Amino acid sequence: MSEQQTYDDILPNPGLDVVMGRTAVVITDPQKDFLSEDGVVWGVVGASVVANNTVEHLRQLISAALDSGMPVFVSPHYYYPHDHAWEFGGALEKMMHAVGMFDRAGALNTNGFDGSGADWHGPLKPLLERDEVIVTSPHKVYGPESNDLVLQLRKRGIDKVILAGMSANLCVEAHLRELTEQGFEVAVVKDATAGAQLPGGDFYEAAILNFRMIASAVLTTDQAVSAIRAG
């Protein structure tokens, strides 16, 4: 690759054609612990959430899908008391358990859930609580391998996914990779996500590079909304 070329000059751009009845919006972890100033990891993701206007873009994306009759699926992240008995975990798993991220009282217990860090972020809550939104069982690390997202999509005849949510280099990228391996076409909405910024690393920017290599399309919210409305 010459100094004048970029990866856009080298990589093809397959694109994703939105087909109603075969396309769904999938949102990962639209929860307070990620998206609210009161969230337990706001200190590391907040700047990226603000810079991308992530919450408003998620609102626009979900609203467009619901208004168009396109299915919206949410793949949430919950930790129950028994999850804290895990004997090992990766670096971020350890951190999430330590700070009580996404904690719930139990799978059959919603005590203290409303308004907690595991709850939907307030500005998105009225949309996500609509009856037509499909909330899957929780994923436990990053990808959907441990929940029923793929089953729910296939049962609806979905083979194309418009993906957004939190966080870019973790659950969004893990969902992108698994859905791609499972035979779905996936477009990622790059400004309806965000990532951690730590000394020496911007994990949102790292995810964007991988999105471009893996996804069928990397879209802005405006592009995704236009495609949904045109579909």
Z-matrix of the N, CA and C atoms (Angstrom, degrees):
N
C 1 1.464
C 2 1.518 1 108.86
N 3 1.320 2 117.18 1 125.94
C 4 1.455 3 120.33 2 179.81
C 5 1.515 4 110.77 3 -74.94
N 6 1.338 5 115.45 4 166.65
C 7 1.471 6 119.45 5 -178.39
C 8 1.516 7 111.91 6 -63.80
N 9 1.344 8 117.53 7 -25.35
C 10 1.460 9 120.32 8 -177.76
C 11 1.532 10 112.27 9 -82.88
N 12 1.316 11 116.93 10 -19.13
C 13 1.457 12 119.52 11 -176.78
C 14 1.522 13 111.77 12 -83.36
N 15 1.307 14 115.81 13 151.85
C 16 1.458 15 122.56 14 171.40
C 17 1.516 16 108.40 15 -116.17
N 18 1.345 17 116.35 16 172.84
C 19 1.462 18 117.60 17 178.36
C 20 1.513 19 111.83 18 -64.37
N 21 1.343 20 118.45 19 -24.13
C 22 1.469 21 119.86 20 176.76
C 23 1.520 22 111.61 21 -67.04
N 24 1.346 23 116.82 22 -25.38
C 25 1.457 24 119.68 23 176.27
C 26 1.522 25 111.93 24 -76.16
N 27 1.315 26 117.52 25 -23.45
C 28 1.457 27 122.40 26 -175.22
C 29 1.526 28 111.94 27 -96.45
N 30 1.342 29 116.33 28 -42.64
C 31 1.463 30 120.71 29 -173.56
C 32 1.522 31 111.37 30 -87.00
N 33 1.326 32 117.87 31 137.49
C 34 1.467 33 119.61 32 171.55
C 35 1.520 34 110.08 33 -67.90
N 36 1.310 35 116.03 34 164.83
C 37 1.463 36 121.54 35 179.22
C 38 1.526 37 107.90 36 -126.63
N 39 1.348 38 117.24 37 86.74
C 40 1.474 39 119.87 38 -171.67
C 41 1.520 40 114.08 39 -60.07
N 42 1.337 41 117.80 40 -36.32
C 43 1.450 42 120.50 41 -176.94
C 44 1.523 43 112.04 42 77.15
N 45 1.318 44 115.47 43 168.45
C 46 1.458 45 122.21 44 178.00
C 47 1.519 46 108.12 45 -137.71
N 48 1.323 47 116.23 46 119.55
C 49 1.456 48 121.52 47 176.85
C 50 1.525 49 109.27 48 -86.71
N 51 1.315 50 116.51 49 118.92
C 52 1.455 51 121.00 50 179.59
C 53 1.518 52 109.27 51 -74.22
N 54 1.322 53 115.68 52 123.52
C 55 1.467 54 121.96 53 177.75
C 56 1.523 55 106.94 54 -123.52
N 57 1.322 56 116.45 55 116.09
C 58 1.454 57 119.33 56 179.84
C 59 1.526 58 110.30 57 -62.21
N 60 1.314 59 115.78 58 137.38
C 61 1.452 60 121.88 59 -175.64
C 62 1.511 61 112.69 60 94.41
N 63 1.344 62 116.56 61 -19.63
C 64 1.464 63 120.88 62 178.59
C 65 1.528 64 112.55 63 -119.70
N 66 1.322 65 117.66 64 -4.74
C 67 1.464 66 122.28 65 -174.07
C 68 1.519 67 110.11 66 -119.63
N 69 1.331 68 115.95 67 140.52
C 70 1.463 69 121.43 68 177.46
C 71 1.520 70 109.36 69 -138.05
N 72 1.316 71 114.76 70 155.59
C 73 1.467 72 121.84 71 169.32
C 74 1.520 73 107.70 72 -93.47
N 75 1.326 74 116.88 73 131.81
C 76 1.458 75 122.67 74 175.78
C 77 1.524 76 108.55 75 -119.66
N 78 1.333 77 115.71 76 127.41
C 79 1.458 78 122.22 77 -179.14
C 80 1.520 79 108.99 78 -117.81
N 81 1.314 80 116.59 79 126.91
C 82 1.457 81 120.80 80 176.59
C 83 1.525 82 110.34 81 -100.94
N 84 1.326 83 116.05 82 133.55
C 85 1.462 84 124.47 83 167.89
C 86 1.534 85 115.58 84 50.05
N 87 1.340 86 118.80 85 53.49
C 88 1.467 87 119.63 86 177.52
C 89 1.532 88 110.75 87 -82.76
N 90 1.316 89 115.90 88 56.20
C 91 1.459 90 122.50 89 -166.82
C 92 1.531 91 112.31 90 -113.49
N 93 1.311 92 115.14 91 160.41
C 94 1.459 93 120.71 92 -173.57
C 95 1.519 94 113.07 93 -59.56
N 96 1.323 95 117.47 94 -38.11
C 97 1.458 96 118.68 95 -176.76
C 98 1.520 97 112.60 96 -60.43
N 99 1.330 98 118.15 97 -23.97
C 100 1.456 99 121.73 98 175.90
C 101 1.520 100 112.87 99 -95.23
N 102 1.328 101 117.70 100 -41.26
C 103 1.459 102 121.33 101 -163.12
C 104 1.522 103 115.02 102 -104.67
N 105 1.321 104 117.17 103 -9.82
C 106 1.459 105 120.92 104 -177.32
C 107 1.523 106 111.01 105 -103.49
N 108 1.309 107 116.04 106 147.67
C 109 1.468 108 120.47 107 174.39
C 110 1.519 109 111.54 108 -60.74
N 111 1.333 110 116.69 109 -19.72
C 112 1.465 111 121.45 110 176.95
C 113 1.530 112 112.01 111 -88.98
N 114 1.312 113 117.60 112 -3.24
C 115 1.458 114 121.07 113 -177.25
C 116 1.518 115 112.03 114 -69.07
N 117 1.329 116 116.03 115 152.80
C 118 1.466 117 120.08 116 -172.42
C 119 1.522 118 113.14 117 -70.79
N 120 1.343 119 118.18 118 -18.06
C 121 1.466 120 119.15 119 178.89
C 122 1.531 121 112.25 120 -115.72
N 123 1.330 122 116.23 121 17.33
C 124 1.464 123 118.86 122 179.81
C 125 1.528 124 111.72 123 -57.23
N 126 1.292 125 117.58 124 -32.62
C 127 1.460 126 120.88 125 -178.55
C 128 1.515 127 113.74 126 -60.37
N 129 1.329 128 117.77 127 -26.59
C 130 1.472 129 119.48 128 -179.78
C 131 1.530 130 112.85 129 -106.47
N 132 1.338 131 118.82 130 -21.66
C 133 1.469 132 119.44 131 -179.87
C 134 1.516 133 113.17 132 -108.90
N 135 1.334 134 117.88 133 -14.29
C 136 1.455 135 121.14 134 -171.40
C 137 1.513 136 114.21 135 -58.31
N 138 1.323 137 117.21 136 -42.71
C 139 1.467 138 119.78 137 -178.12
C 140 1.521 139 110.88 138 -62.21
N 141 1.332 140 116.89 139 -38.76
C 142 1.458 141 120.90 140 179.30
C 143 1.526 142 111.19 141 -70.91
N 144 1.334 143 116.93 142 -39.12
C 145 1.473 144 120.89 143 177.36
C 146 1.526 145 110.22 144 -60.69
N 147 1.332 146 116.07 145 -44.23
C 148 1.464 147 120.60 146 -179.93
C 149 1.525 148 110.85 147 -67.51
N 150 1.340 149 116.89 148 -45.35
C 151 1.466 150 120.85 149 -177.38
C 152 1.524 151 111.85 150 -61.22
N 153 1.328 152 116.97 151 -37.78
C 154 1.465 153 121.19 152 -178.81
C 155 1.518 154 113.33 153 -87.11
N 156 1.348 155 116.49 154 -7.17
C 157 1.467 156 120.18 155 -173.77
C 158 1.537 157 109.50 156 53.95
N 159 1.321 158 114.66 157 43.33
C 160 1.460 159 122.60 158 -169.18
C 161 1.529 160 112.49 159 -58.63
N 162 1.321 161 116.95 160 -44.98
C 163 1.469 162 119.59 161 -175.36
C 164 1.521 163 110.83 162 -63.59
N 165 1.318 164 117.02 163 -46.58
C 166 1.462 165 120.05 164 179.75
C 167 1.524 166 110.82 165 -65.07
N 168 1.318 167 117.08 166 -38.24
C 169 1.466 168 119.26 167 178.94
C 170 1.528 169 111.42 168 -67.05
N 171 1.326 170 116.91 169 -38.71
C 172 1.463 171 118.90 170 174.58
C 173 1.524 172 110.83 171 -62.82
N 174 1.317 173 116.65 172 -41.62
C 175 1.463 174 120.02 173 178.55
C 176 1.522 175 110.60 174 -60.26
N 177 1.330 176 117.01 175 -44.61
C 178 1.457 177 120.89 176 -179.88
C 179 1.529 178 111.31 177 -63.74
N 180 1.322 179 116.40 178 -42.89
C 181 1.465 180 121.19 179 -177.87
C 182 1.526 181 111.39 180 -65.42
N 183 1.332 182 116.26 181 -47.88
C 184 1.467 183 120.47 182 -179.88
C 185 1.527 184 110.55 183 -64.56
N 186 1.321 185 116.67 184 -42.92
C 187 1.470 186 120.57 185 -179.96
C 188 1.524 187 111.21 186 -61.05
N 189 1.335 188 116.34 187 -43.87
C 190 1.468 189 119.66 188 -179.61
C 191 1.521 190 110.90 189 -62.18
N 192 1.332 191 116.15 190 -42.31
C 193 1.463 192 119.57 191 179.54
C 194 1.524 193 111.03 192 -63.49
N 195 1.322 194 116.95 193 -48.48
C 196 1.465 195 120.12 194 -178.51
C 197 1.526 196 111.22 195 -63.63
N 198 1.328 197 116.75 196 -41.00
C 199 1.468 198 120.30 197 179.53
C 200 1.522 199 111.64 198 -64.26
N 201 1.334 200 116.58 199 -29.27
C 202 1.461 201 121.35 200 -177.79
C 203 1.520 202 112.67 201 -91.77
N 204 1.318 203 117.26 202 -3.09
C 205 1.452 204 120.37 203 -177.75
C 206 1.514 205 113.85 204 79.07
N 207 1.329 206 116.86 205 15.84
C 208 1.466 207 120.81 206 177.68
C 209 1.522 208 109.03 207 -83.99
N 210 1.336 209 118.61 208 134.12
C 211 1.466 210 120.04 209 179.96
C 212 1.526 211 112.15 210 -62.18
N 213 1.319 212 114.77 211 141.53
C 214 1.469 213 122.17 212 174.76
C 215 1.523 214 107.50 213 -118.21
N 216 1.326 215 115.36 214 125.88
C 217 1.453 216 122.65 215 177.59
C 218 1.519 217 108.54 216 -114.17
N 219 1.322 218 116.66 217 139.16
C 220 1.462 219 121.98 218 174.39
C 221 1.520 220 108.45 219 -116.63
N 222 1.328 221 115.74 220 127.14
C 223 1.466 222 121.98 221 174.51
C 224 1.523 223 107.17 222 -107.39
N 225 1.345 224 117.23 223 98.48
C 226 1.462 225 120.37 224 -172.68
C 227 1.527 226 112.26 225 -89.79
N 228 1.308 227 114.15 226 170.56
C 229 1.470 228 122.07 227 179.51
C 230 1.531 229 107.35 228 -122.60
N 231 1.319 230 117.28 229 114.14
C 232 1.465 231 121.69 230 176.53
C 233 1.520 232 109.30 231 -128.09
N 234 1.319 233 115.15 232 144.63
C 235 1.464 234 120.62 233 170.74
C 236 1.524 235 109.01 234 -121.21
N 237 1.327 236 115.69 235 126.74
C 238 1.451 237 123.47 236 177.64
C 239 1.532 238 109.08 237 -98.92
N 240 1.321 239 118.16 238 165.19
C 241 1.469 240 119.28 239 -177.87
C 242 1.524 241 113.98 240 -52.07
N 243 1.343 242 117.34 241 -38.64
C 244 1.466 243 117.75 242 -177.94
C 245 1.527 244 112.22 243 -67.69
N 246 1.352 245 117.49 244 -22.48
C 247 1.463 246 119.25 245 177.75
C 248 1.525 247 112.08 246 -67.30
N 249 1.320 248 116.58 247 -24.15
C 250 1.464 249 119.81 248 -179.94
C 251 1.529 250 112.17 249 -76.91
N 252 1.318 251 116.28 250 -2.95
C 253 1.467 252 119.57 251 176.72
C 254 1.526 253 112.30 252 -93.19
N 255 1.332 254 117.53 253 4.18
C 256 1.460 255 120.05 254 176.95
C 257 1.529 256 109.62 255 -56.72
N 258 1.318 257 116.98 256 141.10
C 259 1.458 258 121.08 257 -174.86
C 260 1.520 259 113.40 258 -88.08
N 261 1.320 260 117.95 259 -13.93
C 262 1.465 261 119.73 260 178.50
C 263 1.514 262 108.44 261 -154.20
N 264 1.318 263 115.59 262 166.41
C 265 1.457 264 120.86 263 178.24
C 266 1.508 265 110.29 264 -175.54
N 267 1.320 266 115.68 265 162.68
C 268 1.457 267 121.18 266 175.10
C 269 1.514 268 111.68 267 -72.64
N 270 1.320 269 115.47 268 177.81
C 271 1.467 270 120.80 269 -174.28
C 272 1.525 271 112.04 270 -57.89
N 273 1.336 272 116.89 271 -49.25
C 274 1.457 273 118.70 272 -176.56
C 275 1.521 274 111.79 273 -73.36
N 276 1.335 275 117.22 274 -34.56
C 277 1.468 276 118.90 275 173.93
C 278 1.529 277 109.87 276 -56.12
N 279 1.319 278 116.38 277 -47.05
C 280 1.466 279 120.72 278 179.77
C 281 1.525 280 110.72 279 -59.08
N 282 1.327 281 116.50 280 -43.03
C 283 1.455 282 119.72 281 -179.39
C 284 1.523 283 111.27 282 -65.83
N 285 1.347 284 117.03 283 -43.69
C 286 1.457 285 120.03 284 -178.57
C 287 1.527 286 111.33 285 -62.12
N 288 1.321 287 116.48 286 -42.01
C 289 1.462 288 119.17 287 177.71
C 290 1.527 289 110.74 288 -64.85
N 291 1.329 290 116.48 289 -38.67
C 292 1.463 291 120.18 290 -176.63
C 293 1.525 292 112.20 291 -66.28
N 294 1.340 293 117.23 292 -35.77
C 295 1.466 294 119.78 293 -177.03
C 296 1.531 295 112.16 294 -95.24
N 297 1.332 296 117.73 295 1.10
C 298 1.461 297 120.66 296 178.31
C 299 1.512 298 113.85 297 73.75
N 300 1.329 299 116.44 298 29.40
C 301 1.459 300 120.47 299 -177.62
C 302 1.529 301 110.42 300 -67.47
N 303 1.340 302 115.75 301 133.93
C 304 1.466 303 123.71 302 176.80
C 305 1.525 304 112.93 303 61.98
N 306 1.310 305 118.90 304 20.62
C 307 1.460 306 121.03 305 -176.79
C 308 1.523 307 111.75 306 -68.60
N 309 1.334 308 114.55 307 137.99
C 310 1.455 309 122.41 308 171.46
C 311 1.515 310 108.99 309 -130.41
N 312 1.324 311 116.00 310 157.23
C 313 1.460 312 120.53 311 -176.68
C 314 1.520 313 112.39 312 -69.25
N 315 1.331 314 117.28 313 -23.22
C 316 1.458 315 120.53 314 179.28
C 317 1.506 316 110.29 315 165.87
N 318 1.332 317 115.92 316 162.60
C 319 1.462 318 120.61 317 -178.15
C 320 1.522 319 111.81 318 -63.50
N 321 1.320 320 117.59 319 -29.92
C 322 1.459 321 122.13 320 -178.38
C 323 1.523 322 111.88 321 -108.81
N 324 1.312 323 116.10 322 16.87
C 325 1.458 324 121.44 323 -172.98
C 326 1.520 325 109.28 324 -134.91
N 327 1.326 326 116.57 325 120.16
C 328 1.462 327 120.08 326 179.02
C 329 1.533 328 112.08 327 -106.71
N 330 1.324 329 117.11 328 14.83
C 331 1.461 330 119.89 329 177.44
C 332 1.527 331 109.97 330 -57.35
N 333 1.312 332 116.63 331 127.31
C 334 1.452 333 121.27 332 177.36
C 335 1.511 334 115.07 333 75.84
N 336 1.326 335 117.19 334 4.73
C 337 1.470 336 119.55 335 -176.43
C 338 1.519 337 111.88 336 -73.92
N 339 1.329 338 116.63 337 -44.80
C 340 1.464 339 120.46 338 -175.33
C 341 1.524 340 110.25 339 -59.54
N 342 1.320 341 116.15 340 121.04
C 343 1.452 342 121.53 341 179.63
C 344 1.511 343 114.80 342 82.90
N 345 1.336 344 117.29 343 -0.40
C 346 1.460 345 120.14 344 178.65
C 347 1.521 346 110.11 345 -78.52
N 348 1.333 347 115.94 346 175.10
C 349 1.454 348 119.99 347 178.48
C 350 1.506 349 113.84 348 -64.22
N 351 1.342 350 117.58 349 -22.01
C 352 1.461 351 122.12 350 178.38
C 353 1.522 352 112.76 351 -82.56
N 354 1.329 353 117.36 352 -13.50
C 355 1.455 354 122.14 353 -177.33
C 356 1.533 355 109.59 354 -75.63
N 357 1.338 356 116.24 355 162.43
C 358 1.460 357 119.88 356 174.76
C 359 1.520 358 110.11 357 -61.19
N 360 1.316 359 116.24 358 145.04
C 361 1.461 360 120.57 359 175.32
C 362 1.527 361 108.46 360 -63.48
N 363 1.332 362 116.41 361 135.75
C 364 1.455 363 123.26 362 -170.00
C 365 1.520 364 116.17 363 -47.46
N 366 1.344 365 119.56 364 -50.69
C 367 1.465 366 119.24 365 -177.76
C 368 1.525 367 114.04 366 -63.51
N 369 1.340 368 117.50 367 -20.82
C 370 1.465 369 120.80 368 -179.65
C 371 1.526 370 112.59 369 -97.39
N 372 1.309 371 116.51 370 -13.23
C 373 1.462 372 121.03 371 -171.04
C 374 1.521 373 113.77 372 -59.65
N 375 1.341 374 120.50 373 -44.81
C 376 1.474 375 118.92 374 -179.97
C 377 1.522 376 112.92 375 -59.51
N 378 1.324 377 117.57 376 -33.30
C 379 1.459 378 120.79 377 178.35
C 380 1.521 379 111.28 378 -74.07
N 381 1.327 380 116.38 379 -44.89
C 382 1.459 381 120.76 380 -174.18
C 383 1.524 382 112.62 381 -73.65
N 384 1.324 383 117.67 382 -18.43
C 385 1.463 384 120.71 383 178.14
C 386 1.521 385 112.84 384 -91.61
N 387 1.313 386 117.21 385 5.40
C 388 1.468 387 119.21 386 176.03
C 389 1.524 388 110.10 387 -69.24
N 390 1.316 389 116.17 388 146.60
C 391 1.461 390 121.56 389 -172.90
C 392 1.522 391 112.73 390 -59.50
N 393 1.323 392 117.53 391 -30.96
C 394 1.460 393 119.41 392 -174.78
C 395 1.527 394 113.58 393 -81.24
N 396 1.321 395 118.30 394 -7.46
C 397 1.469 396 121.19 395 177.24
C 398 1.529 397 108.99 396 -79.44
N 399 1.327 398 116.21 397 129.40
C 400 1.467 399 121.78 398 -178.70
C 401 1.524 400 108.49 399 -95.56
N 402 1.325 401 117.20 400 115.56
C 403 1.456 402 122.48 401 176.72
C 404 1.523 403 108.07 402 -100.10
N 405 1.307 404 116.75 403 117.66
C 406 1.461 405 120.55 404 -178.02
C 407 1.524 406 110.21 405 -79.12
N 408 1.313 407 115.19 406 172.88
C 409 1.461 408 119.00 407 169.17
C 410 1.528 409 108.24 408 -64.37
N 411 1.335 410 118.28 409 158.42
C 412 1.463 411 119.71 410 -174.09
C 413 1.521 412 112.66 411 -72.86
N 414 1.343 413 114.36 412 145.20
C 415 1.459 414 118.03 413 165.26
C 416 1.528 415 107.48 414 -86.43
N 417 1.306 416 116.84 415 156.28
C 418 1.464 417 119.84 416 -168.54
C 419 1.522 418 114.00 417 -112.36
N 420 1.316 419 117.46 418 -24.55
C 421 1.469 420 118.37 419 175.90
C 422 1.529 421 106.41 420 -117.53
N 423 1.332 422 118.61 421 -87.99
C 424 1.463 423 119.64 422 178.78
C 425 1.524 424 113.34 423 -131.34
N 426 1.320 425 117.02 424 -40.42
C 427 1.455 426 120.29 425 -174.39
C 428 1.518 427 113.72 426 -95.04
N 429 1.352 428 116.28 427 173.11
C 430 1.464 429 121.35 428 -178.10
C 431 1.517 430 114.07 429 -86.77
N 432 1.328 431 117.77 430 9.90
C 433 1.462 432 119.82 431 -178.90
C 434 1.525 433 112.31 432 -60.11
N 435 1.342 434 117.10 433 -29.17
C 436 1.466 435 120.48 434 -176.06
C 437 1.526 436 113.11 435 -98.83
N 438 1.335 437 117.88 436 6.04
C 439 1.468 438 118.14 437 175.97
C 440 1.527 439 110.46 438 -125.20
N 441 1.333 440 116.58 439 -170.56
C 442 1.463 441 120.24 440 -172.67
C 443 1.523 442 112.99 441 -105.31
N 444 1.331 443 117.74 442 22.46
C 445 1.462 444 119.99 443 -178.32
C 446 1.527 445 111.49 444 -58.82
N 447 1.319 446 117.85 445 -50.07
C 448 1.467 447 120.31 446 -176.85
C 449 1.530 448 110.49 447 -61.48
N 450 1.323 449 116.95 448 -43.21
C 451 1.465 450 120.47 449 176.72
C 452 1.522 451 111.10 450 -58.05
N 453 1.328 452 116.56 451 -47.61
C 454 1.462 453 120.16 452 -178.04
C 455 1.528 454 111.52 453 -63.21
N 456 1.333 455 117.15 454 -39.63
C 457 1.466 456 120.38 455 177.80
C 458 1.523 457 110.79 456 -64.39
N 459 1.326 458 116.34 457 -47.07
C 460 1.463 459 119.46 458 -176.76
C 461 1.525 460 111.22 459 -66.55
N 462 1.329 461 117.49 460 -35.61
C 463 1.464 462 121.04 461 178.85
C 464 1.529 463 111.52 462 -65.13
N 465 1.328 464 116.86 463 -21.36
C 466 1.458 465 121.74 464 178.05
C 467 1.532 466 112.20 465 -97.04
N 468 1.326 467 117.49 466 1.77
C 469 1.456 468 120.31 467 -179.57
C 470 1.514 469 113.80 468 75.20
N 471 1.328 470 116.79 469 23.51
C 472 1.464 471 121.63 470 -177.91
C 473 1.523 472 109.97 471 -88.18
N 474 1.338 473 116.71 472 131.30
C 475 1.461 474 119.96 473 172.68
C 476 1.524 475 112.91 474 -131.39
N 477 1.340 476 116.01 475 5.67
C 478 1.459 477 122.02 476 177.22
C 479 1.524 478 108.45 477 -130.10
N 480 1.332 479 116.08 478 135.27
C 481 1.461 480 120.73 479 -174.98
C 482 1.527 481 110.33 480 -130.45
N 483 1.329 482 115.07 481 133.73
C 484 1.464 483 122.01 482 168.88
C 485 1.518 484 105.97 483 -104.45
N 486 1.320 485 116.68 484 114.64
C 487 1.465 486 123.34 485 -166.44
C 488 1.525 487 111.57 486 -110.20
N 489 1.336 488 115.28 487 136.26
C 490 1.469 489 120.79 488 176.72
C 491 1.526 490 107.79 489 -156.89
N 492 1.334 491 116.45 490 176.40
C 493 1.457 492 120.93 491 178.01
C 494 1.514 493 111.69 492 124.23
N 495 1.303 494 115.74 493 -156.02
C 496 1.466 495 121.68 494 -175.30
C 497 1.523 496 110.49 495 -122.56
N 498 1.329 497 115.17 496 155.47
C 499 1.444 498 124.09 497 -22.36
C 500 1.515 499 109.01 498 -101.15
N 501 1.330 500 116.50 499 162.52
C 502 1.456 501 121.30 500 -163.64
C 503 1.518 502 113.82 501 -56.19
N 504 1.322 503 117.12 502 -52.88
C 505 1.467 504 120.59 503 -172.60
C 506 1.518 505 113.35 504 -86.08
N 507 1.321 506 117.07 505 -3.11
C 508 1.467 507 120.38 506 -177.45
C 509 1.527 508 109.57 507 -113.46
N 510 1.316 509 118.26 508 -93.20
C 511 1.464 510 119.62 509 -172.78
C 512 1.526 511 113.02 510 -68.31
N 513 1.329 512 117.92 511 -37.02
C 514 1.464 513 118.67 512 178.56
C 515 1.526 514 109.78 513 -65.28
N 516 1.326 515 116.41 514 -50.19
C 517 1.464 516 118.43 515 -179.60
C 518 1.525 517 111.95 516 -64.18
N 519 1.333 518 117.63 517 -39.18
C 520 1.463 519 120.00 518 178.90
C 521 1.526 520 111.09 519 -64.86
N 522 1.332 521 117.84 520 -39.35
C 523 1.464 522 120.65 521 175.81
C 524 1.530 523 110.35 522 -65.94
N 525 1.322 524 117.02 523 -41.29
C 526 1.459 525 120.40 524 177.32
C 527 1.523 526 111.07 525 -57.75
N 528 1.313 527 116.41 526 -47.34
C 529 1.460 528 120.35 527 -177.50
C 530 1.539 529 111.32 528 -64.27
N 531 1.325 530 117.12 529 -46.38
C 532 1.464 531 119.36 530 -176.99
C 533 1.530 532 111.40 531 -69.39
N 534 1.317 533 117.84 532 -43.21
C 535 1.462 534 119.99 533 178.98
C 536 1.529 535 110.62 534 -62.32
N 537 1.324 536 116.86 535 -38.32
C 538 1.467 537 120.32 536 176.64
C 539 1.525 538 110.51 537 -63.21
N 540 1.328 539 116.35 538 -44.42
C 541 1.470 540 120.39 539 177.98
C 542 1.525 541 111.88 540 -63.33
N 543 1.332 542 116.37 541 -28.35
C 544 1.462 543 121.13 542 -179.11
C 545 1.532 544 112.79 543 -85.10
N 546 1.333 545 116.61 544 1.67
C 547 1.459 546 119.62 545 174.16
C 548 1.510 547 115.68 546 94.67
N 549 1.335 548 118.37 547 13.46
C 550 1.455 549 121.52 548 176.20
C 551 1.526 550 110.31 549 -89.12
N 552 1.323 551 116.28 550 147.41
C 553 1.464 552 120.99 551 164.90
C 554 1.524 553 106.84 552 -82.85
N 555 1.327 554 116.62 553 133.04
C 556 1.461 555 119.53 554 -175.57
C 557 1.529 556 110.33 555 -131.37
N 558 1.325 557 115.06 556 129.35
C 559 1.464 558 122.32 557 168.74
C 560 1.521 559 107.75 558 -110.82
N 561 1.320 560 117.40 559 136.90
C 562 1.457 561 122.17 560 178.05
C 563 1.530 562 109.04 561 -106.05
N 564 1.329 563 115.96 562 136.45
C 565 1.467 564 121.14 563 177.22
C 566 1.521 565 107.13 564 -94.45
N 567 1.318 566 116.20 565 105.74
C 568 1.462 567 120.91 566 -165.81
C 569 1.520 568 114.78 567 -73.51
N 570 1.335 569 118.62 568 -22.09
C 571 1.463 570 119.55 569 178.70
C 572 1.523 571 111.94 570 -104.35
N 573 1.336 572 116.68 571 9.94
C 574 1.468 573 121.70 572 172.28
C 575 1.520 574 109.32 573 -110.15
N 576 1.313 575 115.21 574 34.09
C 577 1.454 576 124.15 575 174.78
C 578 1.520 577 107.30 576 -148.83
N 579 1.304 578 117.21 577 -178.85
C 580 1.460 579 122.63 578 178.48
C 581 1.523 580 107.02 579 -167.19
N 582 1.324 581 116.18 580 170.50
C 583 1.453 582 119.31 581 -178.97
C 584 1.509 583 112.21 582 -149.57
N 585 1.309 584 114.40 583 169.34
C 586 1.461 585 120.70 584 -179.12
C 587 1.525 586 110.97 585 -68.62
N 588 1.318 587 114.07 586 147.35
C 589 1.457 588 121.60 587 171.79
C 590 1.521 589 107.26 588 -123.23
N 591 1.322 590 115.36 589 115.43
C 592 1.458 591 121.64 590 -178.82
C 593 1.522 592 109.13 591 -124.15
N 594 1.319 593 118.04 592 160.76
C 595 1.463 594 119.12 593 177.87
C 596 1.526 595 111.01 594 -52.65
N 597 1.321 596 115.43 595 122.73
C 598 1.451 597 119.72 596 177.73
C 599 1.508 598 115.29 597 87.87
N 600 1.341 599 119.06 598 0.95
C 601 1.452 600 119.10 599 -178.23
C 602 1.510 601 114.15 600 -161.63
N 603 1.343 602 116.71 601 132.37
C 604 1.465 603 123.20 602 172.49
C 605 1.520 604 106.62 603 -109.21
N 606 1.323 605 116.56 604 103.83
C 607 1.450 606 120.73 605 -172.29
C 608 1.524 607 112.74 606 -76.40
N 609 1.321 608 117.15 607 -19.60
C 610 1.462 609 119.86 608 171.75
C 611 1.520 610 110.14 609 -66.01
N 612 1.320 611 116.60 610 -47.33
C 613 1.464 612 120.04 611 -179.28
C 614 1.521 613 111.29 612 -63.58
N 615 1.324 614 116.75 613 -36.06
C 616 1.465 615 119.94 614 176.51
C 617 1.519 616 110.75 615 -62.66
N 618 1.325 617 116.63 616 -41.01
C 619 1.465 618 120.55 617 -179.72
C 620 1.521 619 111.58 618 -65.68
N 621 1.325 620 117.06 619 -39.16
C 622 1.464 621 120.42 620 -179.28
C 623 1.523 622 110.79 621 -59.15
N 624 1.317 623 117.30 622 -39.75
C 625 1.462 624 120.79 623 177.59
C 626 1.529 625 110.50 624 -61.47
N 627 1.337 626 117.03 625 -44.32
C 628 1.464 627 120.13 626 179.91
C 629 1.526 628 111.66 627 -69.55
N 630 1.324 629 117.40 628 -37.48
C 631 1.464 630 119.91 629 176.42
C 632 1.535 631 110.13 630 -54.66
N 633 1.317 632 115.18 631 -45.14
C 634 1.475 633 119.79 632 -175.90
C 635 1.527 634 111.31 633 -64.04
N 636 1.328 635 116.89 634 -30.49
C 637 1.459 636 120.50 635 -178.55
C 638 1.529 637 112.32 636 -82.21
N 639 1.334 638 117.34 637 -28.19
C 640 1.465 639 120.86 638 -169.83
C 641 1.527 640 112.64 639 -104.88
N 642 1.320 641 117.57 640 -42.39
C 643 1.466 642 121.52 641 -171.25
C 644 1.529 643 112.02 642 -73.95
N 645 1.322 644 115.58 643 156.92
C 646 1.461 645 120.73 644 171.92
C 647 1.521 646 110.96 645 -70.41
N 648 1.334 647 116.36 646 -29.27
C 649 1.455 648 121.04 647 179.14
C 650 1.519 649 108.97 648 -156.19
N 651 1.327 650 116.46 649 146.87
C 652 1.459 651 123.13 650 171.43
C 653 1.518 652 106.16 651 -118.93
N 654 1.335 653 115.94 652 114.55
C 655 1.456 654 122.37 653 -169.83
C 656 1.516 655 111.72 654 -115.78
N 657 1.316 656 116.37 655 157.51
C 658 1.457 657 121.33 656 163.30
C 659 1.527 658 108.12 657 -84.38
N 660 1.312 659 115.96 658 167.13
C 661 1.466 660 119.14 659 176.37
C 662 1.521 661 111.04 660 -61.00
N 663 1.328 662 117.25 661 -42.83
C 664 1.462 663 120.06 662 179.36
C 665 1.527 664 110.89 663 -58.51
N 666 1.325 665 116.71 664 -42.45
C 667 1.460 666 120.03 665 179.23
C 668 1.528 667 111.44 666 -65.82
N 669 1.323 668 116.12 667 -42.49
C 670 1.465 669 119.29 668 179.87
C 671 1.517 670 111.65 669 -65.27
N 672 1.325 671 116.96 670 -43.66
C 673 1.465 672 120.83 671 179.73
C 674 1.527 673 110.26 672 -62.87
N 675 1.320 674 117.17 673 -42.37
C 676 1.466 675 120.52 674 178.23
C 677 1.530 676 111.29 675 -62.13
N 678 1.338 677 116.49 676 -41.26
C 679 1.463 678 120.02 677 179.57
C 680 1.526 679 111.34 678 -66.64
N 681 1.333 680 117.12 679 -38.70
C 682 1.465 681 120.73 680 178.19
C 683 1.528 682 109.83 681 -64.08
N 684 1.306 683 116.51 682 -46.64
C 685 1.467 684 119.78 683 -177.96
C 686 1.524 685 112.62 684 -67.22
N 687 1.336 686 116.31 685 -30.88
C 688 1.459 687 120.57 686 179.53
C 689 1.520 688 111.56 687 -79.94
N 690 1.358 689 116.49 688 -21.81
C 691 1.458 690 120.41 689 -176.17
C 692 1.500 691 112.70 690 -68.38
